[in-house]
Amino acid sequence: NQYLYINKNTYENTFKNYKINSFLIDFDNLNEHDSNQFDEKYISKNEITSIVNNEDIKENINSMLGSIDSIVAILIIAAALLAFVVLYNLSNINISERKREIATLKVLGFYHNEVDRYITRENVLLTIIGIAIGLLFGSYLSHFIISTCEPDYIMFIRHVDILSYVISALMTIFFTIIVNIVTPVSYTHLTLPTI
């Protein structure tokens, strides 16, 4: 998994004392059955200690990555639900902490739609700030997680597609729209303060 193929001249110039300890055999024109027959034929010889088939390594890595894909999907769903819950709770806390202010706005003659836009604007502004900070730190966090979890014999791609950033931002905007539609219900029945 950590090796390099070089020719005889390069080896001699770098390390001296050239000695063959492995062969690279190209099986591009052979099918899987012929490749297996080759393995069975030569593995029984005393001179050969092991035969490594790159296709087998590729299949093992792909099956491992397939199981990682399902874990990543679960994490994405959990993160999306968490984002919705956080946005909903923040919006409800914002409204419940400012009941008097909202009631005062209604007393001053603001219509329901104007009060609604007032709260909605704040949620949208907070969402935009959250998306900007999240995308900035999320990039560093993803690079850290990828470099931390990859094994020694595999190197994952550290590049995150622009589409991933766009989808995450759109998901946050979508949840904000849902929260803005749902939360006005919680302050429509505010009682005006008695004097």
N, C-alpha and C positions, 0 to 999 in steps of 0.2 A: 504493500500500500504506500510505502514511502521509498520509491526506487526510481532509477533513471537508466534509460537505455543509451549506451554510447558505443561507438565503434572501437576497433582495436587500437588504431593510431591515437585517438584521444585518450584512451585508458593508459597506454604506454607513456604518453607525454605527461600525464597527470600523476599517475600512481606507480609507474614502472611495473615490473613482474606481472605481465598479463597472464591470466589463467581463466579459462572458461568455467563458469559455475552454473550457467543457465542458458536456455535457448528460448528465443521468441519465435513462435510458430504461427503463421498466418493461416487461419481456417476460413477465410471469406467464402471460398468456393465449396466448402463442405457443409452438409446439413448436420442437424443435431445428432442423428443416429451415428453417422460416421465419426463425429467428434467423440462421442461416448465410446465407440469401439477403439479409437486411438488411445483414449485414457486407459481402458481396461487392458489393452495390449502392453503398454509401456510401464504402467504403474507396478506390474509384477517384477520388473527387472530390478536388480540390486543397485544399479548405478543411479536410479532415479528415486529421489526421496519424496517429491511431491509434484503434482500437476495442478496448476492454477488456471482455471478457465475464466477469462474476463467476462463472458456472458453470464456465468453463474454469479459473479460478484455484482454485475449490473442488476440482475434479477433480485438479489437479496437487498440491495440498496433501494430499489424501486418499491419492494414490498414494505420496507421499513418506512419510506417516505409516504406510502399510501396510508399507513396507520397514523402518521403525523398529521396528514391532511384532515382526518376526522377530528383529531384533537384541536387543530386550529379552527375548524368550523364551529366546534362547541365553544371555544374561547370567543369567537366573533359574536355568536348569538348571545353569550353571557354579557359581553361588553355592550352590545346594543341594548339589552334589557336594563343593564345598569345605567346607561346614559339616559334612557327614558325615565327611570325611577328618580334619578338625581335631578333631572330637569323639572319633573313634576313636583317633587318635594320642595325644591328651591322656589318654584313659583308659588306654591301654596304657603310656604313660610313667609315669602315676600308680601303676599296679600294679607295673611293673618296678622303680621306685625304692623301693617299699615292700614288697619280697618278705619281708624279715626281719620287718617289723611284722606282715604277714599271717600268716607262719609262726608267729610268737609268739602271735598270737590263737588259732590252731589248737591250739598246745601248751597254752594256758590253758583249753582246753575249749570254745571257740566252735564251734558247728556250721557246716557249709558255708553254709547259708542265712543264718545270722547275719552271717558275714563278707561274704557277697554283698550283704546289705542295707546293711552298713557302707559298702562302696564305692559302691553304688548311690545312697545318700543324698547322698554328696558330689557325685556327678555331677549329680544332680537340683538340688542347691543351686547348683552352678556354672552350670547351664543357666538357672535362674531369674534369677540375677544377670546372665548374658550377655544374656538376652532383654530385661531392663529397660534395660541400658546400650545394647544394640543398637537398641531402638526409640527411645530418646531421641535418640541421635546420628544414627540413620538418618533421622529426620525432617529434621534440619538438613542432612544430606548430600544427601537427595533434592531439597530446595529449592535448594541450591547447584548441583547438577548440572543441574536443569531450567533455572534462570536462566542458566547458563553456556552450555548447548548450543542454546538456542532462537535462531533467526535474528531479524534486525531486523523482518521483516515478519510474523512469527507470534508469538503469545503462547500458550504452553502453559498448561494448568491446573496450578496449583501445589498444589492441594488433593489430599491422599492420602486415599483412603477408609479408614475404620476396618477394613473387610474385609481390606484389604491387610496391615495390621498383624496382624490375627488370623491370617491364613493364614501369614504369616512365622513367627509365634510357634508355631503348630501344627506347621509343618514342622520347626522346631528341636526341639520336644518329641518328634515322631515319630522323628527321627534319634537323639535321646538314648535313647529306648526300645529302638531297634534295637541301639545300641552297648551298652546295659546287658544285653541278651540275649546278644550275641556275646562280650563281653570276659570274663565269668566263666570261660570255657573256658581262658583264658590263665593263671589262677592256681589251677585245680583240682588240677593235678599238681605243685604246689610241694613240693619236698623239705624236710623239716624240718631245721633246722641241727643238725649233729652236735656233741656235747660231748666 
